[in-house]
Amino acid sequence: MQQEVVHSLLPAIIIFVPIIAGAALFFFPQKLYPYKEHICIGVTGLFFLLVLSMYPAISSGKILYGLFQYFAFPLSISFKVDSLTFFLGIFFSFVWFMTAVFSPGYMAHEHKKERYYAFFLMAEGGCMGTIFAGDLLGLFLFFEFMALTTYVLIAHEETPSVMFAGAKYLYMTIGGGLAVFYGLLVFYYLTGTVVFSRPGLITEPSMLATTAFIGFMIGFGLKAGMFPVHVWLPDAHPAAPSPVSAALSGIMLKTGLYGMIRVVFNVYSFDFIESVNWNDIMLVLAGITTLLGSAMALLQDNLKRRLAYSSIAQIGYILFGIFLLNELGLAAGLYHLFTHAFMKGLLFLCAGAIVVQTGIRNISEMKGIGLKMPLTMIFFTIASVTMVGIPPFNGFISKWQLSLASLEAGQPVFVVILIVSSLLNAAYYFPIVITAFFSSGQENDQGHEHATEHKNTSHQEHQQHNSSGDHEPNNGSRWQEVPWHMLLPMALLAIGCVIFALIPLNWPWELALEAARALFSM
C-alpha cells in the first residue's frame, strides 16, 4: 500500500526543542539555574506529548516529511516520521520523560547540576534526531551529536575511574562514528544519494559494498553494545549517574540497532543481505553477544555492572530479530526493543534509588534491603521477571515471538540460545530478589552507618539546594523509601512491563507488526 507523504515541520521542531532548551541552560546557567529541574521535566514532557500528537497521522497511513535544502551543503537534511520511527519515538520519549522526573531526587547531592540537565536535554534531541532523520547524512550527524553529549553525562562525577570510563567510551564512539562515516561515503559514491528513498540502493556485490557494510556494523554495533565492540559498556554504566544509565541502556543503545535496520532495509535490502550471507555472520555475533553478556553478568557483584552486561545480552535478542530477515522476527525484535527500554530503564532507576538511600552499590551488601525499601524492590522484581520472560510479562511475548520467528527461518539453534539465556537471566536476577527479601540485613548495619555518614557530609550542600524542591533525607531513621517523585516514574515503568501483556489489544505489538510489514513491503 502506497503511503501518503505529508510535508510537515513538526518532526524538526520536536527534535530542536530539547536541543535549544539544553543549550539555553548551558549558556545562561545564572538566570535559569533555579528552574533547571522544571525546565528539564517540562521539556521532556512536552516532547512526549508532541510525539504522541503525530499518532492520528501515522495511524491513518501517512508519513510526515520535512526537507531542509542545503542545510548541510552540498547535501540536504530531511526529517521523516513513519510507522517505524513513530514506534521508536513514542516509547523513547516516554522513558526519557520518566528519567527526567527521577533525576532531581538522584541529583540532589551532585555538583554541576545545570550542566547535567543541559546535556541531558541535548542528548535527547540528538537521540530523537537520529531516528527521525530521513536520510543517512542526518542520521550520522545526530548520531555523533548524541554520542558527544552522552560523554559529558557519563563523565559527570569526574572522579579518576569515571574519567577513565568516559575516555574509553569517547575514543571508541569516535572510532565507531568514523566507521559509519566511511559507510556513508561509500553509500553516496555508489548510489549518488543519501536519502532513504527506496530499499536496495546498493544492489551489486563488490569490495566497496562489503567494506561499507562492515563499517556500518562496527559503528552502529559499537553504540548498540554488540560483541566484540561492547567493551566500553560495562565501564560506562557504573560511572554514569543512574538516570543516565537508564537512558543509555533503555534508549541510546537502541539508536545503534535502528541504524542497523536502516542499513539492512534501505541502504542494501534484506534480499541482498541474505544472498551474500551477511546475515549469517551477524546471527553468529548475535548469539555470542547474548551468551557472553549473560555469562559475564553472573560474575558481577557491582549491581550496575551486572545490569550493563545484561543489556549486552538483551541486545543480542534484538539482533536476532533483525537478521533472521523475516517479518515476524523483525516485529519481535522491535517489540523486545520496546519492552527492554521499560524493564532495563526501571532496573537502573531502582539501582539509583538504592544508591541515594543507602549508598550501596554491590549486590553482596543488599541483604534485607527489600524489607527497608519494599516498593523499590517490588519494582525491581517486576522488571526482573519481565527480563527472564515469565508470563504474563512483556518479556515473555517478545521471546515467544522470537522463538517462532527462529523456527520459521529454519534456525532452531537460536531457540536454544534464547532458553539458555533466560535461565542465565534467572540465575543472576533472582538471587538479588531472594537476598533482598529473605535476609535480615543485620550484616549490613555497618554499611548503613557508612550511608548515613555519606548523607550527613552532603547535608549542608543539600540544604542550600533544598529550595528547588528536592527531598530532605531523614538521617534519624533507618533505610526508607525514596520520595514519591522518584517512586512515580518507577511505578509507571513497572506498570508498562506488564500491562500490555494483559490488555486485549497489545498496542505496542500492533505498532511493531505494522512497522515490520511496512519495511518488508517496500
C-alpha positions in Angstrom: 0.0 0.0 0.0 1.4 3.4 -1.1 1.7 5.7 1.9 0.7 9.4 1.6 3.6 11.8 2.3 2.6 14.9 4.2 5.1 17.8 4.4 5.5 18.9 8.0 7.9 20.9 10.1 6.7 19.1 13.3 9.5 16.4 13.3 12.2 19.0 13.1 10.5 21.2 15.7 10.3 18.2 18.0 14.0 17.5 17.7 15.2 21.0 18.2 13.0 21.8 21.3 15.2 19.9 23.8 18.5 20.9 22.0 17.6 24.6 22.2 16.4 24.3 25.8 19.6 22.4 26.8 21.8 25.0 25.1 20.0 27.8 26.9 20.6 26.0 30.3 24.2 25.6 29.5 24.9 29.1 28.2 22.7 31.0 30.7 23.1 29.0 33.9 23.0 32.0 36.2 19.5 33.0 35.1 18.0 29.6 34.6 19.6 27.6 37.5 16.6 27.9 39.9 14.3 26.5 37.2 16.6 23.7 35.8 14.6 20.7 37.1 11.3 22.3 36.0 12.7 23.1 32.5 14.1 19.5 32.1 10.9 17.8 33.2 8.7 20.3 31.3 10.6 20.0 28.0 10.8 16.2 28.1 7.1 16.0 29.0 6.3 18.4 26.1 8.5 16.3 23.8 6.5 13.2 24.7 3.2 14.9 24.0 4.4 16.3 20.7 5.5 12.8 19.5 2.1 11.4 20.7 0.3 14.1 18.7 1.6 12.6 15.5 -0.4 9.4 16.1 -3.5 10.3 14.2 -1.5 11.0 11.0 0.7 7.9 11.4 -2.3 5.6 12.2 -4.0 6.8 9.0 -1.0 5.6 6.9 0.6 9.0 6.4 4.4 9.8 6.5 5.4 13.2 7.9 8.3 14.6 6.0 10.3 17.8 6.1 13.2 18.8 3.8 15.9 21.4 4.6 17.6 22.3 1.3 21.3 22.9 1.7 21.0 22.5 5.4 24.4 20.7 5.2 25.9 21.9 2.0 26.3 20.4 -0.6 23.6 17.9 0.6 20.3 18.4 2.3 18.9 17.0 5.6 15.4 15.7 5.8 13.2 14.5 8.7 10.7 11.7 8.3 8.3 10.0 10.7 6.9 6.7 9.5 5.4 3.8 11.4 8.9 2.6 12.5 10.2 5.9 13.7 6.9 6.7 15.4 7.0 3.4 17.2 10.6 4.1 18.5 9.9 7.8 19.2 6.8 7.3 21.4 8.4 5.0 23.9 11.9 6.6 23.7 10.3 10.0 24.6 8.2 8.4 27.4 11.2 6.6 29.1 13.3 9.8 28.7 10.5 11.7 30.5 10.5 9.2 33.3 14.2 9.5 33.8 13.8 13.3 33.8 11.2 13.1 36.6 13.5 10.8 38.6 16.6 13.0 38.1 16.0 15.8 40.7 15.9 13.3 43.6 19.0 11.5 42.4 21.0 14.7 41.6 20.2 16.4 44.9 23.8 16.0 46.3 25.6 16.2 42.9 27.6 19.1 41.6 27.2 20.9 38.2 23.5 20.2 38.0 22.9 22.8 35.3 25.5 21.1 33.1 23.8 17.7 33.8 20.3 19.0 32.8 21.6 20.9 29.8 23.4 17.9 28.3 20.5 15.6 29.3 18.2 17.6 27.1 20.7 17.9 24.3 21.3 14.2 24.3 17.6 13.6 24.0 17.4 15.9 20.9 20.4 14.0 19.4 18.8 10.6 20.1 15.5 11.6 18.5 17.2 13.3 15.6 18.9 10.1 14.8 15.7 8.1 14.4 13.7 11.0 12.8 16.3 11.7 10.2 15.1 10.9 6.7 18.5 10.3 5.2 21.8 8.7 6.2 23.6 12.1 6.5 21.2 13.4 9.1 21.3 10.1 10.9 25.1 10.3 11.1 25.2 13.9 12.3 22.7 13.4 15.0 24.2 10.1 15.9 27.5 11.8 16.5 25.9 14.7 18.4 24.2 12.3 20.7 27.4 10.4 21.3 29.4 13.5 22.3 26.7 14.9 24.6 26.4 11.5 26.2 30.1 11.6 27.1 29.5 14.6 29.3 26.8 12.8 31.1 28.9 9.6 31.6 31.8 11.6 32.9 29.6 13.8 35.2 31.1 12.8 38.5 34.7 13.5 37.3 36.4 11.0 39.6 39.5 9.3 38.1 37.7 6.0 37.5 34.7 7.8 36.0 37.0 9.9 33.7 38.7 6.7 32.6 35.3 5.1 31.7 34.3 8.3 29.9 37.5 8.4 27.9 37.1 4.8 26.9 33.6 5.5 25.7 34.6 8.7 23.9 37.5 7.2 21.9 35.5 4.1 21.0 32.5 6.1 19.9 34.7 8.4 17.8 36.1 5.3 16.1 32.6 4.0 15.6 31.5 7.3 14.1 34.4 7.2 11.7 33.3 3.7 10.6 29.8 4.9 10.0 31.2 7.9 8.1 33.2 5.6 5.8 30.0 3.6 5.1 28.2 6.9 4.4 30.9 8.0 1.8 30.7 4.6 0.0 27.0 4.7 0.0 26.9 8.1 -1.6 29.7 7.2 -4.1 27.8 4.0 -5.2 24.3 5.5 -5.4 24.6 9.3 -5.7 22.2 9.8 -2.8 22.0 9.5 1.0 18.2 9.6 1.2 16.2 6.6 2.4 14.0 6.8 -0.7 13.6 3.1 -1.5 15.1 -0.3 -0.5 18.2 -1.9 -2.0 20.0 1.2 -3.2 23.2 -0.9 -3.2 22.4 -3.9 -5.4 25.7 -5.3 -6.7 28.2 -7.2 -4.6 31.6 -5.5 -4.5 34.6 -4.9 -2.3 33.4 -1.4 -1.5 29.9 -2.6 -0.7 31.3 -5.2 1.7 33.7 -2.8 3.4 30.8 -0.3 3.8 28.6 -3.0 5.4 31.5 -3.8 7.8 31.9 -0.1 8.7 28.2 0.3 9.4 28.1 -2.8 11.6 31.1 -1.7 13.6 29.9 1.8 14.1 26.3 1.0 14.9 27.2 -2.2 16.7 29.5 -0.3 19.0 26.8 2.1 20.0 24.4 -0.9 20.5 26.9 -2.8 22.7 27.3 -5.8 20.3 30.2 -8.2 20.6 33.1 -7.6 20.1 32.8 -3.8 20.3 30.9 -3.9 23.6 33.8 -3.3 25.9 33.0 0.3 26.8 29.6 -0.5 28.1 30.3 -2.3 31.4 32.5 0.6 32.5 30.2 3.4 31.4 27.1 2.2 33.3 28.7 2.2 36.8 30.4 5.5 36.1 27.3 7.4 34.9 24.5 8.7 37.1 21.7 6.2 37.3 19.1 8.2 35.3 21.8 8.5 32.6 22.3 4.7 32.8 18.5 4.2 32.4 18.5 6.4 29.3 21.8 4.9 28.0 20.6 1.3 28.2 16.9 1.8 27.6 17.2 4.3 24.7 20.6 5.3 23.4 21.8 1.7 22.7 18.7 1.3 20.5 19.9 4.0 18.1 22.7 1.7 17.0 20.1 -1.0 16.4 17.9 1.5 14.5 20.9 2.3 12.3 21.4 -1.4 11.5 17.7 -1.7 10.5 18.1 1.2 8.1 21.3 -0.4 6.6 19.5 -3.7 6.1 16.3 -2.4 4.6 17.3 0.9 3.0 21.0 1.1 2.2 21.0 -2.5 0.9 17.9 -4.8 1.1 17.1 -7.8 3.1 17.2 -9.9 -0.1 20.7 -8.7 -0.9 21.9 -9.2 2.6 20.6 -12.8 2.5 22.1 -13.5 -0.9 25.6 -12.7 0.2 25.2 -14.4 3.6 26.0 -11.4 5.7 23.0 -12.2 7.9 24.6 -15.5 8.9 27.7 -13.7 10.2 25.5 -11.2 12.1 23.4 -14.1 13.6 26.6 -15.7 15.0 27.6 -12.4 16.5 24.1 -12.1 18.0 24.4 -15.5 19.6 27.8 -14.7 21.1 26.6 -11.3 22.3 23.6 -13.0 24.1 25.5 -15.8 25.7 28.6 -13.7 26.6 26.6 -10.9 28.2 24.5 -13.4 30.2 27.6 -15.3 31.4 29.5 -12.2 32.3 26.6 -10.8 34.2 26.7 -13.8 36.6 30.3 -12.8 37.7 29.5 -9.2 38.6 29.0 -8.0 42.2 28.5 -4.4 41.3 24.8 -4.1 40.6 25.1 -1.6 37.7 27.9 -3.7 36.0 25.6 -6.7 36.2 22.8 -4.7 34.6 25.2 -3.5 32.0 26.2 -7.0 30.9 22.6 -7.9 31.0 21.9 -5.1 28.5 24.6 -6.6 26.2 22.8 -10.0 26.3 19.4 -8.4 25.5 20.9 -6.5 22.5 21.7 -10.0 21.1 17.9 -10.8 21.2 17.1 -7.7 19.1 19.9 -8.6 16.7 18.3 -12.0 16.2 15.1 -10.3 15.3 16.8 -8.0 12.7 19.0 -10.6 11.0 16.5 -13.5 10.9 15.2 -11.5 7.9 11.6 -12.4 8.3 8.7 -10.2 9.2 7.8 -12.0 12.4 11.4 -11.8 13.6 11.7 -8.1 13.0 8.4 -7.4 14.7 9.5 -9.5 17.7 12.9 -7.7 17.8 11.2 -4.3 17.7 8.8 -5.4 20.5 11.7 -6.6 22.6 13.4 -3.3 21.9 10.3 -1.6 23.4 10.0 -3.8 26.4 13.7 -3.8 27.2 13.6 0.0 27.3 10.9 -0.2 30.1 12.4 -3.1 32.1 16.1 -2.0 31.9 15.2 1.6 32.5 13.3 0.6 35.6 16.2 -1.6 36.8 18.6 1.3 36.6 16.3 3.7 38.3 15.8 1.1 41.1 19.6 0.9 41.4 19.8 4.7 41.6 17.1 4.7 44.4 19.2 2.2 46.4 22.3 4.4 46.0 20.5 7.5 47.0 19.0 6.0 50.2 21.8 3.6 51.3 25.0 4.3 49.4 25.1 0.6 48.5 26.3 -0.3 45.0 27.3 -4.0 45.4 24.8 -6.9 45.4 26.6 -8.6 48.3 25.6 -5.7 50.5 21.9 -5.8 49.6 20.8 -8.3 52.2 17.4 -7.4 53.7 17.1 -4.2 51.6 13.7 -5.3 50.4 12.5 -5.1 53.9 13.7 -1.5 54.1 12.8 -0.3 50.6 9.9 -2.7 49.7 8.4 -0.6 46.9 11.7 -0.2 45.1 12.5 -3.9 45.4 9.0 -4.8 44.2 9.5 -2.7 41.1 13.0 -4.3 40.7 11.3 -7.8 41.0 8.7 -6.9 38.3 11.5 -5.8 35.9 13.5 -9.0 36.8 10.7 -11.4 36.0 10.0 -9.5 32.8 13.6 -9.8 31.9 13.6 -13.6 32.5 10.5 -13.9 30.2 7.9 -15.3 32.7 4.3 -14.9 31.5 2.3 -12.7 31.6 5.0 -10.1 31.5 6.1 -8.3 28.2 9.4 -10.1 28.0 7.6 -13.4 27.5 5.8 -12.1 24.4 9.0 -11.0 22.7 10.8 -14.2 23.5 7.9 -16.3 22.4 7.7 -14.4 19.0 11.4 -14.5 18.6 11.4 -18.3 19.1 8.6 -18.7 16.5 10.5 -16.5 14.1 13.6 -18.6 14.5 11.7 -21.8 13.7 10.1 -20.0 10.7 13.6 -19.1 9.5 14.8 -22.7 10.0 17.1 -21.7 12.8 16.1 -23.8 15.9 19.5 -23.3 17.4 18.5 -19.8 18.3 15.5 -21.0 20.3 18.0 -23.0 22.4 20.1 -19.9 22.9 17.1 -17.9 24.0 16.2 -20.6 26.5 19.7 -20.8 27.9 19.9 -17.0 28.1 16.6 -16.9 30.0 17.9 -19.5 32.5 21.0 -17.3 33.0 18.8 -14.3 33.4 17.1 -16.1 36.3 20.4 -17.1 37.7 21.7 -13.5 38.1 18.4 -11.7 38.8 16.5 -14.0 41.2 19.3 -14.3 43.8 19.2 -10.5 44.1 15.5 -10.6 44.8 15.7 -13.5 47.2 18.6 -11.9 49.2 16.7 -8.6 49.4 13.5 -10.0 50.8 14.6 -13.1 52.7 17.7 -12.0 54.6 17.5 -10.0 57.8 20.1 -7.4 56.7 21.8 -7.3 60.1 25.1 -7.8 58.4 24.6 -4.5 56.7 24.4 -2.3 59.8 28.0 -1.2 59.2 27.0 -0.4 55.6 24.1 1.6 56.9 26.3 3.7 59.1 28.5 4.4 56.2 25.5 5.5 54.1 24.3 7.8 56.9 27.7 9.3 57.2 27.7 9.9 53.5 24.3 11.7 53.7 25.5 13.8 56.7 28.6 15.0 54.8 26.5 16.3 51.9 23.7 17.7 54.2 25.0 21.3 54.0 25.1 21.3 50.2 21.6 19.7 50.1 20.2 22.4 52.5 21.4 25.0 50.0 19.7 23.2 47.2 16.5 22.3 49.1 14.7 25.5 47.9 14.3 23.8 44.5 12.1 21.1 45.9 14.5 18.2 46.4 13.7 15.8 49.2 15.2 16.1 52.7 16.9 12.9 53.8 15.8 11.6 57.1 19.0 10.8 58.9 17.3 9.9 62.1 15.7 6.7 60.7 17.0 3.5 59.1 16.6 3.0 55.4 13.4 4.1 53.9 11.8 4.6 50.5 12.8 7.4 48.2 10.3 10.3 47.8 7.2 9.9 45.7 8.6 11.9 42.8 11.3 9.2 42.5 8.8 6.3 43.1 6.3 7.6 40.5 8.4 7.0 37.3 9.5 3.6 38.7 5.8 2.7 39.3 4.8 3.8 35.7 7.6 1.8 34.1 6.7 -1.2 36.2 3.1 -1.0 35.1 4.4 -0.8 31.5 6.3 -4.0 32.0 3.1 -6.0 32.5 0.0 -4.0 31.3 0.5 -4.5 27.6 0.6 -8.3 28.0 -2.7 -8.3 29.9 -4.9 -5.9 27.8 -6.9 -7.4 24.9 -5.2 -5.1 22.3 -1.4 -5.0 22.7 -0.9 -1.6 21.2 3.0 -1.7 21.1 2.9 -5.2 19.4 0.5 -3.9 16.8 2.8 -0.9 16.1 5.8 -3.2 15.8 3.9 -5.5 13.4 2.9 -2.6 11.3 6.4 -1.2 11.2 7.8 -4.6 10.2 5.2 -5.1 7.4 6.0 -1.6 6.0 9.7 -2.4 5.8 9.2 -5.8 4.2 6.6 -4.4 1.7 8.8 -1.6 0.4 
